[in-house]
Amino acid sequence: MDIVRTRTELHQRVTHWHAQGEKIGVVPTMGSLHNGHMALVRALDGKATRRIVSVFVNPIQFNNPEDFSLYPRGLEADAALLEQTGGVDVLYAPDENEMYPQGFCTRVLISGMDTVLCGADRPGHFDGVATVVTKLLLQSGADIAAFGEKDYQQLGIIRRLVADLDLPVSILPVPTVRDPDGLALSSRNRRLSVTARQQAATLPSALKACLAALRAGQPVPTSLETCRTTLASAGFDVHYLDLMHEDTLKPATQAGPGTRLFVAATLDGIRLIDNMPTL
């Protein structure tokens, strides 16, 4: 595996691969890699002959400067994990000047899907996500790109931008990877204190209980309020907890096919998100 830091060098690799008839898969990340990211890499098995993992902590998707400064970083550890996993041809690790050179002033905006859930909670976040993902898909020359369902709203927005901009890339969704206690893997989990990490398991368990109540026919408002109370009792500050249609991210009045429960909540100063399908 080679570490590539510039668009020019990456373009040279990609151009050569395409000339050889290779199929390129990419996994865009912000680093601090864990087993969830490795699942994205493995999901490309049999679907791509060349694999690129990008690591770039994207400043324009953070609406909180402190969150950006505290976001965990460790390129050497990331490279070691990818080497150990095997099958990755290039770790693409551009710096901020490489991604956003002087004079850069373009944004990719996704209207509608960016105003709910994390979009409402973090204004401007998805403009930054859509912009950097568009750049990474173009820079990598990807034929297929893997994204996790843990960031389900992000997945939907990326699917939309690929369709709307006619980008020649297939988007591969990959199921959420969880720790044994059910907590969805996230780079931010490393910032939780030992006590908070134990409390964090309440998040997935409360969602499962809420889903069980919905499936049993309990009204949506009652089920959601019970879940909010459970999370608050465990020390969470709940930003949102909503039942939505997966394809449109519009509120659902009852659980059924194509609906999903979404949550964002802060614990120990760390913002955690999760989602689960209702069926």
TALIN-V474197 format. One record per residue. N is the residue number from 1. PHI is phi in whole degrees, -180 to 180 (999 if undefined). PSI is psi in whole degrees, -180 to 180 (none if undefined). Layout:
n->{N	N}
phi->{PHI	PHI}
psi->{PSI	PSI}
This chain:
n->{1	2	3	4	5	6	7	8	9	10	11	12	13	14	15	16	17	18	19	20	21	22	23	24	25	26	27	28	29	30	31	32	33	34	35	36	37	38	39	40	41	42	43	44	45	46	47	48	49	50	51	52	53	54	55	56	57	58	59	60	61	62	63	64	65	66	67	68	69	70	71	72	73	74	75	76	77	78	79	80	81	82	83	84	85	86	87	88	89	90	91	92	93	94	95	96	97	98	99	100	101	102	103	104	105	106	107	108	109	110	111	112	113	114	115	116	117	118	119	120	121	122	123	124	125	126	127	128	129	130	131	132	133	134	135	136	137	138	139	140	141	142	143	144	145	146	147	148	149	150	151	152	153	154	155	156	157	158	159	160	161	162	163	164	165	166	167	168	169	170	171	172	173	174	175	176	177	178	179	180	181	182	183	184	185	186	187	188	189	190	191	192	193	194	195	196	197	198	199	200	201	202	203	204	205	206	207	208	209	210	211	212	213	214	215	216	217	218	219	220	221	222	223	224	225	226	227	228	229	230	231	232	233	234	235	236	237	238	239	240	241	242	243	244	245	246	247	248	249	250	251	252	253	254	255	256	257	258	259	260	261	262	263	264	265	266	267	268	269	270	271	272	273	274	275	276	277	278	279}
phi->{999	-107	-99	-115	-118	-126	-63	-62	-67	-63	-60	-62	-62	-63	-61	-64	-61	-63	-64	-89	79	-74	-107	-102	-112	-132	-123	-77	-140	-107	81	50	-69	-144	-64	-65	-66	-65	-65	-65	-63	-65	-63	-83	-57	78	-112	-143	-95	-132	-127	-119	-115	-99	-128	-156	-81	-82	-66	-81	-102	-100	-92	-122	-57	-67	-62	-65	-68	-91	-59	-64	-134	176	-64	-62	-66	-62	-63	-64	-65	-66	-62	-65	-68	81	87	-96	-86	-139	-99	-95	-130	-74	-94	-64	-68	-71	-80	-128	-65	-52	94	-63	-148	-102	-132	-102	-110	-112	-77	97	-71	-96	-104	-119	50	-65	-65	-73	-77	-133	-55	85	-58	-76	-62	-67	-63	-61	-66	-70	-66	-58	-63	-67	-64	-72	-64	-83	60	-66	-91	-147	-134	-102	-136	-82	-75	-60	-94	-68	-65	-59	-57	-64	-67	-67	-59	-66	-68	-63	-68	-70	-96	56	-76	-82	-141	-92	-100	-105	-79	-126	-57	-61	-100	-126	-71	-56	-86	100	-67	-65	-65	-156	-60	-69	-59	-67	-87	-74	-68	-59	-65	-65	-62	-67	-66	-61	-64	-65	-61	-67	-68	-68	-64	-63	-65	-64	-64	-63	-66	-63	-67	-82	99	-69	-56	-57	-59	-66	-63	-68	-66	-62	-65	-60	-64	-61	-67	-62	-66	-88	100	-83	-101	-83	-83	-156	-148	-141	-99	-133	-76	-63	-79	-112	58	-103	-58	-108	-90	-154	-76	-178	-57	81	-111	-150	-94	-121	-146	-136	-154	-103	-137	58	79	-110	-87	-118	-127	-162	-159	-146	-70	-80	-128}
psi->{134	147	122	135	-6	153	-38	-47	-40	-43	-39	-45	-48	-43	-43	-45	-45	-38	-27	2	17	152	124	128	144	144	100	130	169	19	-162	54	150	-173	-24	-42	-38	-31	-35	-42	-47	-29	-19	-6	129	-5	-17	144	-17	139	133	133	124	145	112	116	106	108	-29	-1	3	120	-3	108	-34	-40	-39	-45	-31	-7	130	139	151	78	-38	-44	-39	-45	-41	-41	-41	-39	-43	-40	-39	161	-4	126	-38	132	112	115	72	156	180	-38	-31	-40	-38	76	165	133	-6	128	23	143	145	119	134	104	136	-64	-12	4	0	171	-123	-27	-41	-34	-28	80	132	-10	-50	-20	-44	-41	-50	-39	-49	-37	-41	-46	-44	-38	-40	-43	-37	-12	31	140	-28	142	135	132	143	148	-10	-41	69	-37	-42	-44	-46	-40	-40	-41	-41	-44	-37	-43	-45	-34	5	39	133	61	141	137	123	111	141	129	151	136	134	153	166	-29	4	-14	130	135	137	145	-31	-20	-27	-19	-7	141	167	-45	-45	-36	-37	-41	-31	-24	-17	-28	-57	-34	-36	-38	-42	-41	-39	-43	-39	-40	-42	-43	-27	-3	6	140	146	-50	-39	-44	-43	-40	-40	-41	-43	-42	-42	-45	-42	-39	-26	3	6	143	107	121	-45	153	109	147	122	158	132	-40	-30	-15	37	150	141	139	-13	154	143	-173	133	13	157	145	129	142	145	134	148	135	129	32	4	128	124	144	158	164	153	139	150	-23	none}
